[in-house]
């Protein structure tokens, strides 16, 4: 094997890692320059934030609603995709039962979707429970 052949095979092995290395370098550069970029982008805008009116109830409610929406939106497309797959495959080939084959692949997005719904719908109730628990522990 010639040195040129060795260099060529080494470049073939390292080529898939080039995009990841470039992304890490780019992300590091952005992180270092973030303050300067932030100043440039927000020039002339009022950057003060007043949070005097926020209570624990507001923050807890926001957290539950945010998590619920995140879980719902991140799994909604997968749930719809799997439901469509089950409906179309079961009608095309009745001898093959897709429910048995792919049930485990369906459970993850469905559980995430349900957890999001529970968090979103239960946000007011859980917020009240957390606030009352915090008040009890502060008194003790």
C-alpha positions, 0 to 999 in steps of 0.5 A: 500500500502506498502512502497515498492510498493510506491517506486516501483511506484515512480521509474516507474514514474521517470524512463523516466526522467533518460536519460534526467537527465544523458544527462544534467549532461554529457553536463554540464561536457563536457561544464566545460571540453571543454577548456581542451578537446580543448587543448588536441585535438588541441595540436601541431596545429596552432590555429591562425586564420587570417580574414584580407581578409574577407569583409562584402560581404563575411560574408553576402554571407556566411550567406545567403548560410549557411541558404539556405543550412540548410533549404534545407537539413533539409527539403529535406527528408521530402519533398521527403517522403511526395511526395512519400506518396501522390503518393503511397496512391493516387494510392492504394486507389483512393476513399481516397484523401490524398491531402486534408487530409495531405496538411497542413502537407506537407506545412511546409517542402515545405515552408522551402525548398522553403525558403532555395532555395530562400535564396541560389539563392538570396544570391548574390543579397541580399548581394549587397543590404545589403552592399549598405544599410550599406554603405548608413547608415554609410555615414549618 
